Amino acid sequence: MNKSHTFNWHEKHDREQVRSILARDEIVLSSTDTVYGLLANVTDAAESKLRSIKSERGDKPFLVLIAGMHKLAHFTQVPDRLKKFLEQVWPGPVTCIIAAHALRCPDHERLRELLEHFDGLYSTSANRSGAQVPQTRAEIDQELLGAVDAFIDDGRLDKSAPSTILDCRNPDAIVVIREGAYPIKTLEEIYGTPFRRD
């Protein structure tokens, strides 16, 4: 049975409802700037619920979406060079592993407005491991949709790769974990140093 309520990004009341749902440590399925994903508050209770839905992930950490550079301090200190780099590529489809966290600021205005009310939100793609990432509600796994508490329907999303992931724990030797929607060559030009590809 589907227990989730459907909301719309464009309705202020809907956005307030979603904010309350997330603050109660419940799970939301939503559009982002890349793909449909699951969102959860950065708390132990919400993380446990998210892991029960995406059980195939095991102990693999979830990435954390943040509203902007001003939220970084809730998670880690960032060296000046890396901070200048992030200021140029965020908001955008670049996830940076810094200290123990995989952080990203999405290029989605309504989502960033929501994120302002939280230190950050856990995020993971709204699909089962190995399955195609959905672009519409009809393509979302019905069992997964039934397991969340709210769904923000943004219609058909433009086909997009997931975010590019960089290991930035050593700013002098950034490592490419996954090339995605943001081209590595462009990122290297912005940073001014070639990245490693281990």
The 8 nearest C-alpha neighbors of each residue, nearest first, counted from 0:
[[1, 145, 2, 142, 146, 141, 3, 144],
 [0, 2, 145, 3, 144, 146, 141, 142],
 [1, 3, 145, 0, 148, 4, 146, 147],
 [4, 2, 148, 149, 147, 1, 145, 150],
 [3, 5, 149, 150, 148, 6, 2, 151],
 [6, 4, 150, 151, 149, 3, 152, 7],
 [5, 7, 151, 13, 150, 152, 4, 8],
 [6, 8, 151, 9, 152, 10, 13, 153],
 [9, 7, 10, 14, 109, 151, 6, 13],
 [8, 10, 7, 11, 14, 13, 109, 6],
 [11, 9, 13, 12, 8, 7, 14, 6],
 [12, 10, 14, 13, 15, 9, 8, 7],
 [13, 11, 15, 14, 10, 16, 17, 9],
 [12, 14, 16, 10, 11, 15, 6, 7],
 [15, 13, 17, 11, 16, 12, 18, 8],
 [14, 16, 18, 12, 13, 17, 11, 19],
 [17, 15, 13, 19, 18, 14, 12, 20],
 [16, 18, 20, 14, 19, 15, 21, 13],
 [17, 19, 15, 21, 16, 20, 22, 14],
 [20, 18, 22, 16, 17, 21, 23, 15],
 [19, 21, 17, 23, 22, 18, 25, 16],
 [20, 22, 24, 25, 18, 23, 19, 40],
 [21, 23, 19, 24, 20, 18, 40, 25],
 [24, 22, 20, 21, 25, 19, 40, 45],
 [25, 23, 45, 21, 22, 40, 44, 39],
 [24, 26, 21, 23, 20, 148, 45, 39],
 [25, 27, 147, 39, 148, 38, 21, 24],
 [28, 26, 149, 38, 37, 150, 147, 148],
 [29, 27, 37, 150, 36, 38, 149, 151],
 [30, 28, 151, 36, 35, 150, 27, 37],
 [29, 31, 35, 34, 153, 36, 151, 32],
 [30, 32, 33, 34, 35, 107, 29, 36],
 [31, 33, 107, 106, 105, 34, 30, 92],
 [32, 34, 31, 159, 161, 160, 162, 92],
 [35, 33, 31, 30, 36, 32, 159, 161],
 [36, 34, 30, 29, 125, 31, 124, 133],
 [35, 37, 124, 125, 123, 29, 28, 34],
 [36, 38, 28, 123, 122, 125, 27, 124],
 [37, 39, 122, 27, 121, 26, 120, 28],
 [40, 38, 121, 26, 120, 45, 21, 41],
 [39, 41, 120, 42, 24, 45, 21, 121],
 [42, 40, 120, 121, 119, 39, 45, 46],
 [43, 41, 45, 44, 40, 46, 24, 39],
 [42, 44, 46, 45, 47, 41, 40, 48],
 [45, 43, 47, 42, 46, 24, 48, 41],
 [44, 46, 24, 48, 42, 47, 43, 39],
 [45, 47, 49, 43, 48, 44, 42, 50],
 [46, 48, 50, 44, 45, 49, 43, 51],
 [49, 47, 51, 45, 46, 50, 44, 52],
 [48, 50, 46, 52, 51, 47, 45, 53],
 [51, 49, 53, 47, 54, 52, 48, 46],
 [50, 52, 54, 48, 49, 53, 47, 46],
 [51, 53, 49, 50, 54, 48, 146, 143],
 [54, 52, 50, 55, 51, 56, 49, 127],
 [53, 55, 51, 50, 56, 52, 57, 49],
 [54, 56, 53, 57, 128, 127, 50, 52],
 [57, 55, 54, 59, 53, 58, 50, 128],
 [56, 58, 55, 59, 54, 50, 53, 60],
 [57, 59, 60, 56, 50, 54, 61, 55],
 [58, 60, 57, 56, 61, 55, 50, 62],
 [61, 59, 58, 62, 101, 100, 56, 57],
 [62, 60, 121, 122, 123, 63, 59, 101],
 [61, 63, 101, 122, 121, 102, 60, 64],
 [64, 62, 121, 102, 120, 122, 119, 101],
 [63, 65, 103, 120, 119, 104, 102, 121],
 [64, 66, 119, 104, 67, 114, 103, 70],
 [67, 65, 111, 114, 115, 104, 70, 64],
 [68, 66, 69, 65, 104, 70, 90, 71],
 [67, 69, 70, 71, 86, 66, 85, 65],
 [70, 68, 67, 71, 72, 66, 73, 65],
 [69, 71, 68, 72, 67, 73, 65, 118],
 [72, 70, 73, 68, 74, 69, 75, 76],
 [71, 73, 74, 75, 70, 76, 69, 77],
 [74, 72, 71, 70, 75, 118, 119, 69],
 [75, 73, 72, 71, 100, 76, 70, 118],
 [76, 74, 72, 71, 73, 77, 98, 97],
 [75, 77, 72, 78, 71, 74, 98, 97],
 [76, 78, 82, 75, 79, 81, 97, 71],
 [79, 77, 81, 80, 82, 76, 170, 83],
 [80, 78, 82, 81, 83, 77, 84, 76],
 [81, 79, 83, 82, 78, 84, 170, 190],
 [80, 82, 84, 83, 78, 79, 85, 170],
 [81, 83, 79, 85, 84, 80, 77, 78],
 [82, 84, 86, 80, 81, 85, 79, 87],
 [85, 83, 81, 87, 82, 86, 190, 80],
 [86, 84, 88, 82, 87, 83, 89, 81],
 [85, 87, 83, 84, 89, 88, 82, 68],
 [86, 88, 85, 84, 89, 83, 189, 90],
 [89, 87, 85, 86, 91, 90, 84, 93],
 [90, 88, 91, 85, 86, 104, 87, 105],
 [89, 91, 106, 104, 105, 88, 67, 92],
 [90, 92, 89, 106, 105, 93, 88, 104],
 [93, 91, 162, 181, 180, 163, 105, 94],
 [94, 92, 163, 162, 91, 164, 103, 95],
 [95, 93, 164, 103, 102, 163, 101, 165],
 [96, 94, 165, 102, 101, 166, 167, 164],
 [95, 97, 101, 166, 167, 100, 165, 102],
 [96, 98, 168, 100, 167, 95, 99, 101],
 [97, 99, 100, 168, 96, 75, 167, 101],
 [100, 98, 97, 96, 101, 75, 74, 168],
 [101, 99, 97, 96, 98, 102, 62, 63],
 [100, 102, 96, 62, 95, 63, 94, 97],
 [103, 101, 63, 95, 94, 62, 64, 100],
 [104, 102, 94, 64, 65, 93, 105, 63],
 [103, 105, 90, 65, 64, 89, 67, 66],
 [106, 104, 90, 91, 107, 32, 103, 92],
 [105, 107, 90, 91, 32, 108, 104, 92],
 [108, 106, 32, 110, 105, 109, 111, 31],
 [107, 109, 111, 110, 112, 106, 105, 113],
 [110, 108, 112, 111, 107, 113, 8, 9],
 [109, 111, 113, 112, 107, 108, 114, 31],
 [112, 110, 66, 114, 108, 113, 109, 107],
 [113, 111, 109, 115, 110, 114, 108, 66],
 [112, 114, 110, 111, 115, 116, 109, 18],
 [113, 115, 111, 66, 116, 117, 112, 65],
 [116, 114, 112, 113, 66, 117, 111, 118],
 [117, 115, 114, 113, 118, 112, 18, 119],
 [118, 116, 119, 114, 115, 120, 40, 113],
 [119, 117, 70, 73, 65, 116, 120, 114],
 [118, 120, 65, 117, 64, 63, 114, 41],
 [121, 119, 40, 64, 63, 39, 41, 38],
 [120, 122, 63, 39, 38, 62, 41, 61],
 [123, 121, 38, 37, 62, 63, 61, 120],
 [122, 124, 37, 36, 61, 125, 62, 121],
 [123, 125, 36, 126, 37, 35, 34, 122],
 [126, 124, 36, 37, 35, 123, 132, 28],
 [127, 125, 132, 124, 130, 128, 140, 131],
 [126, 128, 130, 129, 125, 53, 140, 55],
 [127, 129, 130, 126, 55, 56, 53, 131],
 [128, 130, 127, 131, 126, 132, 55, 124],
 [131, 129, 127, 128, 126, 132, 133, 140],
 [130, 132, 133, 129, 126, 127, 128, 138],
 [131, 133, 126, 130, 125, 134, 124, 34],
 [134, 132, 138, 139, 135, 131, 35, 126],
 [133, 135, 156, 155, 138, 132, 35, 34],
 [136, 134, 155, 137, 138, 133, 154, 156],
 [135, 137, 139, 138, 152, 134, 154, 133],
 [136, 138, 135, 139, 133, 140, 134, 141],
 [137, 139, 133, 135, 136, 140, 134, 132],
 [140, 138, 136, 133, 137, 141, 144, 135],
 [139, 141, 143, 142, 144, 138, 126, 127],
 [142, 140, 144, 143, 139, 145, 1, 137],
 [141, 143, 145, 144, 140, 146, 1, 0],
 [142, 144, 146, 140, 145, 141, 147, 52],
 [145, 143, 141, 146, 142, 147, 140, 139],
 [144, 146, 1, 142, 143, 2, 147, 141],
 [145, 147, 143, 144, 142, 52, 148, 2],
 [148, 146, 26, 3, 145, 144, 149, 27],
 [147, 149, 3, 26, 27, 25, 2, 4],
 [150, 148, 3, 4, 27, 147, 5, 28],
 [149, 151, 28, 5, 29, 27, 4, 6],
 [152, 150, 6, 29, 7, 5, 153, 28],
 [153, 151, 154, 7, 150, 6, 5, 29],
 [154, 152, 30, 151, 155, 7, 156, 8],
 [153, 155, 152, 135, 156, 136, 134, 30],
 [156, 154, 135, 134, 153, 157, 136, 152],
 [157, 155, 134, 158, 154, 135, 153, 34],
 [156, 158, 159, 155, 134, 33, 34, 32],
 [157, 159, 156, 134, 160, 34, 33, 155],
 [160, 158, 33, 157, 161, 34, 180, 156],
 [159, 161, 180, 179, 162, 33, 158, 34],
 [162, 160, 179, 33, 180, 159, 163, 34],
 [161, 163, 92, 179, 93, 180, 164, 94],
 [162, 164, 179, 178, 93, 177, 181, 180],
 [165, 163, 94, 177, 176, 95, 93, 162],
 [166, 164, 175, 95, 176, 174, 167, 96],
 [165, 167, 96, 174, 173, 168, 95, 175],
 [168, 166, 173, 169, 96, 170, 97, 165],
 [167, 169, 97, 98, 166, 170, 96, 173],
 [168, 170, 167, 171, 172, 173, 166, 97],
 [171, 169, 167, 172, 173, 168, 81, 80],
 [170, 172, 169, 173, 192, 167, 168, 194],
 [173, 171, 169, 170, 174, 194, 195, 167],
 [172, 174, 167, 194, 166, 170, 195, 169],
 [173, 175, 195, 166, 194, 165, 196, 176],
 [176, 174, 165, 196, 177, 195, 166, 164],
 [177, 175, 164, 165, 174, 166, 178, 196],
 [178, 176, 164, 163, 175, 179, 165, 162],
 [179, 177, 163, 183, 164, 182, 175, 176],
 [178, 180, 163, 162, 161, 160, 181, 177],
 [179, 181, 160, 162, 163, 161, 92, 182],
 [180, 182, 179, 163, 92, 183, 93, 162],
 [183, 181, 185, 184, 180, 186, 178, 179],
 [182, 184, 186, 185, 187, 181, 178, 163],
 [185, 183, 187, 186, 182, 188, 193, 189],
 [186, 184, 188, 183, 187, 182, 189, 181],
 [187, 185, 183, 189, 188, 184, 190, 182],
 [186, 188, 190, 184, 193, 189, 185, 192],
 [187, 189, 191, 185, 186, 190, 184, 192],
 [188, 190, 186, 187, 191, 185, 84, 87],
 [191, 189, 187, 188, 192, 84, 186, 193],
 [190, 192, 188, 189, 187, 193, 186, 84],
 [191, 193, 190, 187, 194, 188, 189, 171],
 [194, 192, 187, 195, 191, 188, 190, 173],
 [195, 193, 173, 174, 192, 172, 175, 187],
 [194, 196, 174, 173, 197, 175, 172, 193],
 [197, 195, 175, 174, 194, 176, 173, 177],
 [196, 195, 174, 175, 176, 194, 173, 177]]
